[in-house]
Amino acid sequence: MLQSIVFLANNPLGEVFFAPTDVILSHDPLRAVEPDLVFVSKDRLSLIGEKNIEGAPDLLVEILSEGTEKRDRREKFALYERSGVPEYWIVDPDTDTVQVFRLSGNTYQSPAEFRRQDVLVSPNARIIAPFGVSPHKSARGSPDHLSCIASKPIKTGKGRGVWFP
């Protein structure tokens, strides 16, 4: 569904991680989650450990599939909100939409919804995301599907990528 999701300006803004990357959130330190995409800004790189990310990253992205939709929309939504994740995106390949939830105080605001012709500007993650439709909708959630997510070169390895301008 997404041809490109991230457009960066002059300097590297942080690091992006693809699943499988464990994120341990403060409200449930014994339970790790594996979002489809994680963004940690350069101001918060101290969250990145050798084996996982500990604490609330700037942005978490989940790509819905039949087996994960309920969990992504309910359980992970509540966990990310309680844990103070500033921005949470739910990508729905079936409807070609992205719902963006942003924290206001301790709760997520009603979602902003973006379609393939829209441009999403993220004040929390400081990124701009033009959307497009992937020709391979059947690849929901696969690494090939996730490789469509960055519009700038990504240095990858073991589920980790670094954004370069």
N, C-alpha and C positions, 0 to 999 in steps of 0.2 A: 504494500500500500504506500509506503513512503519511499520516494525517490531520494529525498534529502531532507534532513531534519535539523541540521546544525550548520549555521554560517557564522564564522568567527571573524572578528576584526583584527586589529594590529598585533596584539600580543597573545601568547597562549593563555587561555583563561582558566585552565584546569585540566583535569584528567577524566576520561570517560572509561567506563568498564562495562563489558558485556557479560551476560550469563555464561558460565557459572561464576559469579563473584558473590561471596557471602557478605552480607551487611548485618551487623549486630547492632540493634537499636537499644537505647538505654532503658526503655520500659519493659523489655523482655530480653535480658542479657544472655539467657540460655537458649534462645531461639534465633537462629539465623534465617534470613530471607535471601532469595536470589532473584532480584528484579532483572528484567530483560536488559535494562540499561541504567547505569548509575553515573551521575555527573558530580564531581567534587571540585569546587573552585580552588584556584591557587591560594586563596586566603585560608582555606580549610584543609590543606593537604595533610595536616597532622592527623586527620581521621584515618588515613591510609596506613594500615599495618602490613606486616609481611604476609599474613595469611588471610586478612579480611579488612573490611572497612568497619570501624567502630564508632558509632554515632550517626547522627542524621545528616546525610549528604544534602547538597543543594537541590538536587532533582533526582527523582526516581521515575522510571518509565516501565509500564507493564503493557505487553501486547496480548490482547485477549485471544483465547482459544476456547473451544468447547469445554475442555477440562479445567480451565483456570478462571473462567469469567466470574463465577460466584465468589471465589476466594479473592480475586483481584478487586472486585467492586465492594465487597463487604469487609472481609477479615483484614486484608492488607490496607485498605482504605483507613479503617479504624486504627490499626497499628501505626501507620505512617503519620496520621493526624496526631495521635497521642504522643508520638515520639518527636514531634516538631519538625518533620520533613517540610521545608518551605514550599515545595512544589511537587505535585504528583500528576503525571500524565497517564491516561488510559487510552491506548491506541486500539481502535476496533477496525480490523481489516475488512469485516463484512459490510460495514456501513461507510467505510472510508472517512472516519472521523477520529478526532483526538479530543478528549475531554481534559481540560486543564483545571486542576484544583490548586488554589493558592491559600496558604494560611493567612488568617486575619485573627490576631490574638492566638487562641489555642484551637481554633476550628477552621476547617476548610470552607471557603466561600462557595456559593453555588457555582457549578462548573461553567467555564467558558468553553464553547464547542467550536472546533475548527474543522473545516472541510478541505478537500484537496486544493481548491483554488485560493485558500486563505494563507496569510502569513502570520505566524505566531511570534510575538515578541515577548520574551521572558525576562522580566525585571530581576527575578531572583537568581537565575542562572546566567544572566547577561548574554543571552543568545537569541538569534533570530532563526526561525525555522520555516522555510518555504516547503509546502507539502506537495506531493504528487502521488500518482497511483503506480504501484509496482506491477509489472507484467506477470508476476508470479504470486498471485494471491494464495495459491495452495501451499506456499512455503511459510505459512504463519508461524512466527516464533522460531524459525530455524536460523542457524548462523547466516545463511544466504540472505534471508529476509532482513536480519539485523545489519548486514553489511551495507544495506541501502541507507542507513541512518546518518552517516556523516557525509557532508559535501566537501570536506577538506581531507587531505591525506591522513590516514591513521596508521600509526605504528602499533601493530597488534602482537599479541603473544599471551597464551594462557588466559584468555578472556579479558585482557587489559589493553586499552588503547590510549594514546596520548594525542591530543589535538594540537596541530601545528597551524600557524597562519599561512 
